[in-house]
């Protein structure tokens, strides 16, 4: 399991404030849920599978799909920037 999923599971298992089966989360629970979805999508190497997962998220949680997509794009952009920096350093 990815660390984000573990953190979400631990939070939900405490059972104090969130009702995941009803889509009701406290602020912390919602943030952990979003982090879990971002990490899950980023862990998928196949483009078609990633698209299918994002389509499912858009269908099931449309109010959060844009936030999840935005975070994924930011992470990919940061990763590409670091890769470019590493290439420039290696070339010099």
PyMOL commands that set and color helices and strands:
alter all, ss='L'
color gray80, all
select helices_A, chain A and resi 3-14+20-22+27-43+47-60+62-91
alter helices_A, ss='H'
color red, helices_A
deselect
rebuild
show_as cartoon
